[in-house]
Amino acid sequence: MKILYVVVALSYSLFALVFVRESNVSPYVNYFIFLSSIIIISTNRINGKSLLIFICFLIFTLLNYFFAMQADLKHVFNVIGFAFVSLGAFTVGNNLKYHDDIKFQNLIRKNIVILVGVMSALVVYALLQNINAPLLIIDLNFDKYFDLILSTPYGAMEAGFGNFVVFFALITILTYSKNKFRYNLFYITSLLLFIPLTLSHRSIIAALLLFLLIKYLIYKKLPMHIIIKPTFFVLTCIFIFIISDELWSFDRMSSILVSLDIASQNFFGTGVGGYEKYVLEGSDLLEKYGNELQFKAGAFWTSPESDLVNFIASWGVLGFIIYIFLIRILHQCFKLLSDNKIKYTFDKLIIYFYMYLIFAGITSFKSNWVIWWLTFGLVSGVIYRINRDSNINILRNMSSHMPIVRQVEGQVLSNTKI
């Protein structure tokens, strides 16, 4: 049940959320994952620390609702539901065993082939309807290419498609050596078909650059660090020379300044779901904090545009604490990779995908999707389990040197008179 839950919740939900603009499938995905979390929690033993964190978060959320500027009740319920999903996901990640990892690899391989096959068919069909569309790739007009191939005919979203492709790419990389040739050929061919479309979601490139930069400068013991320099150089060239004319799309400073201003006004911020209302009511925000693009549009963006802005603006000072907690988990991920302590394919997939969501969340709004909270819960459970098992192994190694001590203790006890 645990593995089936993870496979369906991750792969099929990521696929469905690609088309959220037209199909409005997001509520159904949320309900499915929430109900699945109820089953997981009711049939497994809950870790005491994770339950305590959930209760503390629930208290913070209620305080946010009552004392923030203008928290929205619907969004408050959504966040509580998302936190409950994280609790269920933690339970799965914490209790995973070796045989579960084998089942996960088999199930994810079969299901990802179906989903990637459907996505590839949709892309190919759109390409046949727009024969000249690939010329847009040569012109480096990735936005228009995505709009022509996926957005207009199917109502796909760039961010949703980017999440799906990153997840699929990680599966391809992590299972490549274990797959049969036909699987790898299908995966690589599909990736080549998808990559030009993912370049419209530039947060992916930004996330890769940040990951490689931190990986090389701070955690040098990570595997394959020899190829970091050339890879980082190539990605930097792509980022600067190919999309340099659109670097303004990464300008989040105006939103960050607004979020800091909000946190200085109210300890609890605008409240969950209150950022949009605050922006709409703030007539002077454009004049005080607006950037060039916003002045041209004549309006300040109502979306937080990044997870950093969302947490600080919606939660106030508590948002800083939440983000520090997320960075601490990110540090744990890097450390486990650096120390080469990750054995399961499932663990590597979840850790790398969490890293992507955190880095991409600096320039895009990821935490409003249930997938973000699901991944957060899974990676927290995975890290807790790996550290726990590592400590157990240390104790076992220590106990292997204890027979002499036990023998001496036995002699002492036998000679002791009562």
Salt bridges, closest charged atoms under 4 A:
ASP72 OD2 - HIS75 ND1 2.82
ASP72 OD1 - LYS277 NZ 3.49
ASP100 OD2 - LYS2 NZ 3.61
ASP100 OD1 - HIS99 NE2 3.39
ASP143 OD1 - ARG202 NH1 3.27
GLU246 OE1 - ARG202 NH2 2.79
GLU292 OE2 - LYS296 NZ 3.62
GLU305 OE2 - ARG252 NH1 3.96
ASP339 OD1 - LYS221 NZ 3.88
ASP339 OD2 - LYS335 NZ 3.31
ASP347 OD1 - ARG385 NH2 2.66
ASP389 OD1 - ARG388 NE 3.52
